[in-house]
Amino acid sequence: MFTLAHLSDPHLAPLPKARLADLASKRVLGWAHWRRTRHRIHRAEQLDLIVRDLQAQAPDHVAVTGDLVNIALAAEFPQARAWLDRLGSPHDVTLVPGNHDAYVRSALPLHAAHWHAFMCGDDAAISAPRFPFVRRRGPLAIIGLSSAVATAPFMATGRLGPEQLARLDDLLAALAGHFRVVLVHHPPGRSRSGRFKRLTDAAALRAVLARRGAELALHGHDHVHALDWLEGPRGPIAAVGVPSASAAELAGHHVEPAAYNLYRIDGSAGAWRCEAVTRGFRPGAERITETDRRELTIAS
């Protein structure tokens, strides 16, 4: 049995001090939102408890689906790298970036500078990240996509683009027989956050999955528990999202408290079994517990 843990959207606190020049962009809106509300939702102590509980479960691998930073200040990226190193080694942790990690265009080179070791394929040279990438861990083929693009103010959409989708098509075909896990920040199914935060080419992604298949798709972005069933060539594909790993309840705001998922995978091609276990905070609770357990249908 192989156990994969999935957490997302840690939005690491505290936010480093910003210079006036740093805020002469879309960042000023995110900075104001952080100062007004988000610093009370995304709590470092909440995230520390989630990580401690996750590590106590001793998963074989950890997937993180983006939004490590908040407004993509240069100082946030080494802070996030230090957090990743505490979570696990680059061999044991796979990362794909989110929209906050690409909050402004100038942030994109910082992914390669600080996080490349966590988001590259097994055979990749140390250079700029290329998506999708593949990592093989036990029976799993983990496929990392990037939907992280810089957007206009008040937008948080994602996009994969035709090149990524074409390569994904080829990879899914080549990796048939493995337990294929697709990682992407934005939901490939229904967006709970609305038109201005959706994956703009989600339909094209779903078409690739419908043609080639996958055993599981994991995402974040919406900060809620989510389960959508996508069309696959031999039956439905589970697309599962999780809340922010640092989220604390806040009066007057609808916030699903921090949680993560464990996937216990067994079997072989054509006869996979996958048990999904959710651990996190129940509303109003101060301790992490198991909040859900279910068998996922694996059709492909």
Secondary structure, DSSP 8 states (H G I E B T S, - for coil): -EEEEEEB----SS-----GGGGSSTHHHHHHHIIIIIHHHB-HHHHHHHHHHHHHT--SEEEE-S--SSS--TTHHHHHHHHHHHH--TTTEEE---GGGGSSGGGHHHHHHHHGGGSS-TT--SSS--SSEEEEETTEEEEE--------TT---B---HHHHHHHHHHHHHTTTSEEEEE-SS-SS--SS-GGGSBTTHHHHHHHHHHH--SEEEE-SS-S-EEEEE--SSS-EEEEE--BTTB--BTTB-----EEEEEEEES-TTS-EEEEEEEEE-TT-SSEEEEEEEEE----
